């Protein structure tokens, strides 16, 4: 059986849950470079919005936009 790539795992999470944070990606998938995986998904044509908290603390949240 072929291995599932990290990018595919992140895509499936976004499809099921609509959004993901770096902490969630690390906890559930061991993904420590979520921004790079989001770049890959955007390069593949997905529309993903980055939401950032107002303060400097906190992580970005990546939201899959409906097309």
C-alpha positions as CSV (number, residue, x, y, z in Angstrom):
1,X,0.0,0.0,0.0
2,X,1.5,3.4,-0.9
3,X,2.4,5.8,1.9
4,X,0.3,8.8,2.5
5,X,2.2,12.0,2.2
6,X,2.1,14.7,4.9
7,X,0.6,17.1,2.4
8,X,-2.2,14.6,1.7
9,X,-2.8,14.2,5.4
10,X,-3.1,18.0,5.9
11,X,-5.4,18.2,2.8
12,X,-7.7,15.6,4.3
13,X,-7.8,17.3,7.7
14,X,-8.7,20.6,6.0
15,X,-11.4,18.8,4.0
16,X,-12.9,17.2,7.1
17,X,-12.5,20.0,9.6
18,X,-12.2,23.1,7.5
19,X,-9.2,24.5,9.3
20,X,-5.9,23.6,11.0
21,X,-3.3,25.3,13.2
22,X,0.4,24.4,13.4
23,X,-0.2,22.9,16.9
24,X,-2.9,20.6,15.5
25,X,-0.7,19.6,12.6
26,X,2.1,18.7,14.9
27,X,0.0,16.9,17.5
28,X,-2.1,14.8,15.0
29,X,0.4,14.2,12.2
30,X,3.9,15.1,13.5
31,X,4.0,17.9,10.9
32,X,6.4,20.7,12.1
33,X,6.4,22.6,8.8
34,X,2.7,23.3,8.2
35,X,3.3,26.6,6.3
36,X,5.4,24.6,3.8
37,X,2.6,22.0,3.4
38,X,0.0,24.8,3.0
39,X,2.3,26.3,0.2
40,X,2.2,22.9,-1.5
41,X,-1.6,22.7,-1.3
42,X,-1.9,26.3,-2.6
43,X,0.5,25.4,-5.5
44,X,-1.8,22.5,-6.3
45,X,-4.7,25.0,-6.6
46,X,-6.5,25.0,-3.3
47,X,-7.7,28.2,-1.9
48,X,-6.5,28.5,1.7
49,X,-6.8,31.6,3.8
50,X,-4.4,32.4,6.6
51,X,-6.0,33.9,9.7
52,X,-3.6,35.5,12.2
53,X,-4.4,36.5,15.8
54,X,-4.2,40.3,16.5
55,X,-1.3,40.1,19.0
56,X,2.1,38.7,18.2
57,X,1.4,35.7,20.4
58,X,-0.5,32.8,18.9
59,X,-0.4,30.7,15.8
60,X,-1.9,31.2,12.4
61,X,-4.9,29.3,11.5
62,X,-5.3,28.0,7.9
63,X,-8.8,27.8,6.6
64,X,-9.9,25.9,3.4
65,X,-12.1,28.2,1.4
66,X,-15.1,26.8,-0.5
67,X,-14.8,27.2,-4.3
